[in-house]
Amino acid sequence: MAIIECKNLKFVYGIGTPFETCAIDGVDFCAHSNEIIGIIGHTGSGKSTFIQHLNGLLKPTQGEVFVDDKNIWSKENKSDIRNVRFTVGLCFQYPEHQIFEETIFKEIAFGPKQMGLNDDEIKSRVYESMEYVGLKQSDENKSPFDLSGGQKRRVAIASIIAMKPQVLVLDEPCAGLDPKGRDVILGLVKDYQRKSGNTVLFVSHSMEDVAKIADRVMVFNDGKVAMFGTVDEVYSRGRELKQIGLNVPEITDVFLKLKDLGIDCRTDIYTVEQGIKEFQRLKNKEELK
């Protein structure tokens, strides 16, 4: 059974005004438990509008959203939207800008408190989520405002994890971080998903980041789903991805250019490791002489 499913999803901003814009149109989507789905697309492609439908922040103009096989906007369930937001945790881009509590502990505990949990359960969840994101329990009384940008982001992600959502949605979690910081966040996300067994939706502009952690990839283009499949299935279509304005991994671009030069090479290469193997194969065939 799908944990989240969308059918024929459509959303129009500014209906009846001169600024009426269709942000997403005819989107079908299905996510199962225990997987990481990467969501990519150029700016304005509709991916951010799409993810805000998954926990009821936006109500579709047309179509249906199901969480645990329940239509969240049906007459029977629409009063339960608050609980849907605990089931599907959404962490916005630059979440550290939304930090407001005076200590790390209080910041992470805010969500569990809204769930009406007792103090012991709240404390347990705070410490567990701190461990997930690599924060020391001894730092619980520090001000989150004294932390580095990367550490603040860990606190913000921990505050969502502490609510134990079945689905964690991360909107550009690596935005603005240096390469080392990006690798740390990617490692934490992958480790969290492996240990929790939950579903993670990972929105990113970086195809390299998505390739490192995703099981499946969904590509948005002009409000529609252009591709949806395994990393291999999607990344093997490098030319199409470039045509819709995405920056394919540099290693993919190298092999696309080699192909244009008449070299009989694979073009479904998206990691350095794959590239090394393909260069070795070509060398053995003396293709590069």
Secondary structure, DSSP 8 states (H G I E B T S, - for coil): --SEEEEEEEEEESTTSTT-EEEEEEEEEEE-SS-EEEEEE-TTSSHHHHHTTTTTSS--SEEEEEETTEETTSTTTGGGHHHHHHHEEEE-SSGGGG---SSHHHHHHHHHHHTT--HHHHHHHHHHHHHHTT--GGGTTS-GGGS-HHHHHHHHHHHHHTT--SEEEEESTTTT--HHHHHHHHHHHHHHHHHH--EEEEE-S-HHHHHHH-SEEEEEETTEEEEEEEHHHHHTTHHHHHHTT----HHHHHHHHHHHTT----S---SHHHHHHHHHHHHHTTTT-
